[in-house]
Amino acid sequence: MTGQGWDQAEFSCGRCGEHITATTEEEYLTRVLAHRTAHDLLDASSPELRARLLDLALAEVERVLT
């Protein structure tokens, strides 16, 4: 157990299913805020930009898997 009183915290996004595990409160807050901000940015983006971002993400997944 850490000095903060817990070993880890988990977050499960209800929108995309992403699971985040953190071992400190600072890490948890940073990662969850970044995840929520990413959703906010996608929501505010045009359909064309969202499609381009998806293309880039899929290309990166393909690159990593090959």
VENDADA-V877786 format. One line per field, one symbol per residue. psi: psi as a letter, one per 30 degrees, with the letter a starting at -180 (. if undefined). burial: b if it has 9 or more other C-alpha atoms within 8 Angstrom, else e. A space follows every 50 residues. Layout:
# VENDADA-V877786
psi: ???
burial: ???
This chain:
# VENDADA-V877786
psi: klffglelkkkjkfefgkkkklfleeeeeeeeeeeeeeeeeeeflleeee eeeeeeeeeeeeeef.
burial: eeeeebeebbeeeeeeeeebbbbbbebbeebbeeeeeeeeeeeeeeeeeb eeeeeeeeeeeeeeee
